Amino acid sequence: MRFLAALALLMLLAPAAAQADWSGATPLAPAARDSYALGVAADLRDRPSALVAVRTSSGWSLRLGARQIAASRNGIEGAGLFAGRGNDLVAGWLQIIGGLRRPVVATGPRLADRQVLATGPRSTQVLRLAANRSGDAVAAFWRYDGQAYAVYASYRPAGGRFQAPQLLGKGKVSNPAVAIDASGTAAVAWTDPSGAHVAEWAAGTAAFGAPANVPSPTRPSSDPSVGIEGGHVVVSWLVGSIFSTRQVLVAERAAAGAAFAAPVAVSAADVRIPHWITPSVSVYGGQVLVAWVQGVLHTTSRDRAALAVRSGDGPWQAPILRGVSAPSHVYWVTLLGGAPGRPPILAMTTSRAYRFHLLTATLRANGTLAPSRSVATGNTGFSPWLAQGRLRAWLAADRVTGPRHQALLFHST
């Protein structure tokens, strides 16, 4: 219980640490046990919740605070945790059930209402989840059905249950991406050899609409990312060979009922984008952000974070580049979108001989990036979990010490 007491103490003492960029680490599990953060959420009263997988003598325990949510002999892969209205929470994960990998979603103050979204003889490979402040949520997953690959999605209205999954696309489809806005309108995107595809669940409807097809000038070479605000939908993906230069493409639909405009390139034509990168997209307050990692051919030592910004009806600005001193380089980026009174945050994972470290930078109102802020994790896992509260941002990550991981919680001050 020591780590829970530390979390309570952090909440009491947080105002005294107002000069710090990120707080000190609050352990989410004992250091003696292997643990991984699988999601973080914060409500509008800045009360954090964290989903953590902790190794036990019989396998793994999935925990929300001190409460066990699920147990498995095998590892559990998280899809995130979100805070809805009141005490409502939404979470998702992949878990071995009956010998097969299943997509599981859970809702309610204690995540007690759990649903397995896919049954049958096939394992599910990828699960994506997003939810808004009201508790409306969208989940999408990817699986092989024995003959082709397929993308399914399920919608949850605030306070309700996830509905039966709906088949959205089938064939040589990529992993899905999901987004949902404040009204409850949700978007699911994926790519195939022809381009990108976006299916939308309009608020107040009973099913996803027919996918909009967005042709790509050449075959996509990545999964997509998607963002939505009102009728404004943005989808991004990469084209080009993973062995040479690649470009970030962005296609937008300005309003509900409109067609997607032709995709435009927001990255330079001569940069190397690592093969593991998928663009990260945020749409909020009329501002569109797309982030990725780029460098030069035949080396990783010059890999830097890149952030493209477009505000209102204005043009795309030249990408903002943020690097670190060699031999370290930027390995991964993700965006935490803006929220009322809170700026967007670019999170960067840096690597030095595969020892990872976390940096973040907030986007200023004038479209520039504030100085990078270090997160005191030490050697860490390569991607953090982030959430916006009312006054603070929250970050969950893992500290790596030898063969053991420990889940940690931080807040901005």
N, C-alpha and C positions, 0 to 999 in steps of 0.2 A: 504493500500500500504506500510505500515511501514515495514512489513517483507520482501517485495521485495527490498526495499532500503537497508535493512540490508544485504541481500544476495549480492547485488552489492558492498557494503562496504567491506564485507568479501573478495571478489575477489581482491579488490585493496590493502588490508592490509595483505593478506596471507603471503608474504615473511617475514614480520616483526615477524611472529609467528613461525619462523622456529625451535625454540627450543622445541615446544610442540609436543607431540605424536599425539593427535587428537585436532583439533581446538575446540573452543567454539561452542555452539549450535547456528545455524541460524534458526529461526522459519520459517516454510513453510506455516503457516496459523496463523491467530490471536489467542491469548490464550483464548479469550472469546468464541470461537467456537470449538466444538468437531471436531478433524481432525485425519486422519490416513495416513501415508505414504504407497503408493502402488507400488512404484518403483523408482529407481534412475539410471541415466545414465550419462556418461561423455565422451565427444569427445576427440580427440587427441590434442586439444588446452586447455584441462582441463576446458571446460565450462560445468557445471553441469545442468541437467534437472531433475525435480522431478515430479512424478505423485502423487496427493494428493486427498483424499476424504474428503470433508468438509460438516458438517451438516448445513442444511439451515432450514428455517421455513417450507418448503414443503417436506423435505426429505434430499437427499444428492446431492452434486455437485462434479463431478469429474473434477479436474483442472490440467492443465499444466501451472505452474506459475499462472498468474492472469486470464488465459483464461479457460473458461468452455468448457470441452470436451463432457460431457454427464451429464444428470440429472436423478435422480430416486427417487421415494418415499421410496424405500428400500435400504438397504446397498449394497455397491459394493465391490466385492472381486478382488484384483489385481493379475495379473500374471507376472508383471514386466514391466520395461521400458529399452530400449536399444538404443544406439546411433550408427547409421551406418555412411556411408561416407558422408562428407559434413554436411548438416543440417538434414539429414534423420533420423527419429526416428521410432521405432517400439514399440508398447505397446499392452497389452492384459488384459482383465478383464472379470468377470462374472457379469451379470446385469439382473434384472427382466425386461423382455420385453413381453408385452401381457400376463402377469400372469405366465410366465415360465422363468426359469433361462437359459440365453443364453450366449455362448462364443462369445465375441466381440474382434476383433483385429483392430488396427488403425495404419496407417503409414503416413509418410511425416513430414515436418518440424513442422507443427502444429497439427499433428495427425488428419488431416481433412478427410483422406480417411479411412472410417470405414466400416467394414464388419461383419455381423453376420454369424458365421461359421456353426451353426446348427439351423434348423427350425424343424417343426413337433410338435407332441403332448407331447414330453418328455423333462423334464428339464435336463440340463447338470450339473454334480456335481463337476467336477474338470477340470481345464485348466492349462496347462503348456506351457511355451514359452521360446525360446532362440534365440539369434541373434548374428551375428559376426560383425566385424568392417566395413565390406562392406555394411551391411544391409540385407544380406541373413538371413532368419529366418525360424523357424519351430515351429508350434503350435500343441499340442496334447490334446485331451480331452476325458473324460470318461463319459458314460451315460448308463442308463438302457433303453432297447428298448421294455420292456413289457414281454420279455421271457428270455433274457440273458443280461449280461453286455458286453459293447463293448468299444474298443479303436479306435479312429479316429485320423488322423493327416493331417495337411495341410502344404504346403511349399510355401515360398515367395522368389523369386529371388530378389536380390538387385534392388531397384528402381521400382519393379513391385507390383503386388497384390497377396494376398494369393489365392492359387488355391482351387478348390472344395475339401472338406475333403475326405480322402480315408479310408475305413474300413481296419484296420490292424489286429485286433484280437477280438474274441468273446467267451463268456463263463464265467467262474469264474475268470475274469481278474482283476488285481489290478489297481490302479491309474498309469498313465504313467509317464515316465521321459524322458526328451529331452536334446539333446546336439547338437552343430554345431561347425565345425572348420573353420579355416581361408579360406579354399578353397570353402566353401559352402556345404560340405558333412555333412549330418545330420543323427542323430540316434534317434530312439524312442524305449524305452524299457518298458516292463511290466512283471509281474509274474503271474503265475497261479499254480494250484497244482502240475504240472509236473516240473516246473522250471522257468527260465527266457527266454524271447524272445526279439529279437532286430531286428527292421526293419530299413533299411538304404535308404536314398535318396542320391545317388551318384551325385556329381556335374555334371551338363550338361544333366541329364536325365529328364524324364517327369513323373516319378511316384516312389513311394517307392517299393523296391524290396521285394521278399518273405521273411518273418521273418526267422532269424536264431534261432534255438531252442537250448537252453543250459540246459541240464538236471541238476536238483538239487538232491543231495544225499538224502535229506528229503524235505518235503513240505516247501516251502518258508513261512516265517511268517512276511514279510514286503513288502512294495513297493520296487522297485529297484531304483538305481541311475545309471547314465550312463555318460561316458565321451568319447570324440573322438578327435583324432589328426591324420590327414592323414588316412591311413588304420588301425591305431591302435585304437581299440575300447575296452573299459573297462566297465563292468557291475558288480554291487555289490548288494547283498541283504542279508537278515538275515534268519537263520534257527533256529529251536528250539522253545520250548513252551514259551509263554510270562509269564508263571507262574514259570519258572525255568531258567536255563542258556540258552543263545543263542550264536550263533557265526556269525561273519561277513564273508561271502564268496565273492570272487572276481574271475571273469572269464574274460579272455582276448583273443582278436584276434589280432595277431601281425601285419598282413598286409591285404590289400584288397584281397579278394578271398580265404583267409585262413579260416580254421575252428576255432571255439572257443576251447581253451584248457579247460580241466576239471577244475571246480572251486576249489580254494584253500582257506583255512581258514587263515585270517590275524589277528584274535583275539584269545585270549586264550580260552580254553574249559570250564573254570570254572567261567566265569564272568557273571554278570547279566547285560543285556542291556534292558533299559526301553521299554515298549510296544509301546510308541509313537515315537520311534527313527527309522529313515530311514538313511542308510549310505549316506554320501556326497562324491562325486567323482570329481576329477580334473585331467585332462591329458594335460600337456603342456611341451614343450621342452624335450620330452623323459622321463619326470618324471610323475609318477602316485602317486596320493595322495588319501587316503580314510580316512574319519573321522567319528567318532560315539561317543556315550556316554556309559560308562560302570561303573559298581560298584560291590557290593556284594549283595547276596540274602537278602531279607527281610528288606532292608533299602535303603533310597535314600541319606543319609547323606555322603556317600563315593563315590557318582557318580562323575566321572572325564571325561574330554575330552580325547579321544584317537585318535592318528593320525598315520597311517601306510604309509610308504614311500618306493617306489621302483624307482631306477634311472637306465635308460638304460636297459641293459640286466642283471643287477645285481639282487640279491635276495631281497625279502621283508625284511626290517629291523624290529626289535622288535618295537611294537607300542610306540610312545612317549606319555606319560601321563601328563596331566596338570590339577591340581585341585585347589581348593580354600579352605580357612579355614572354618571348621564346625562352626556353623550349616548351612552355605551356601553350596551349591553344584552346579555342572554344570547340567543344565537342557536341553540344546539344543546346537547343533553345526552346522555350515555351512561353506563351503569353498568358497573363492573367488580365482579363478584360477589365475595363473601368466599371465603376458603380457610382451611385449618387454620392458626390463628395469625395470619391476615391479615384486616383489616377490609375491608368493601366501600368502593369509592371512587366518588364522583360526579364525573365530568369535565364541565366546562362550557366551551363555546366562546363567547367574547364578541365582539361586533362593534361597531365604530365606523366608520361609513361604509364597511362591508365590508372593513375591516382587522381580521383575526381574531386573538384572543389566547386562550391556554389557562389555565384555573384548575382546580384539583381540591379536593375536600373529602372527608375520610374520615368514615364514620359511627361515632360513639362507641358503646360498649356500652349506654349509657343511651338510645339512640335519637335523639340530637342530632347535628348536624353540627359537626365541628371547623372552625376558621377556614380560609378559602380559601387555597390555596397556588398561587403563580404558577409556570408552566413557562416557562423563559427561551427561548422560540422566536422572539420578535419577532413580526412578521406571519406568520401560519401558515395552513395549510389548515384547513378548518372541522371536521374530526373526527379525533381521534387514534386510534391502536391501543394497547391496554392488555393487560397480562398480569400474573399473580401468580406470583412465585417463592416460595421458602420464607421468606425474611426481607425481601424487597423486592418492590415493584411496579415494573413496567417500562413505559415509554411511548415510542412512536415517533410522530413527527410531522414535518411539513415546514416549513422556513423559506422564506418567500417574499421574494425580493429582486429587484425589478423583474419581468422576465418569467421569471425562473428560480426553481425550487424546489430545496431541498436536504434530503434525508432525514436526520433526527437521532434519536439515542437518548438517553433519560434514565432514571435510576432513583431511587426514593425512598430516603431515608437514615434 
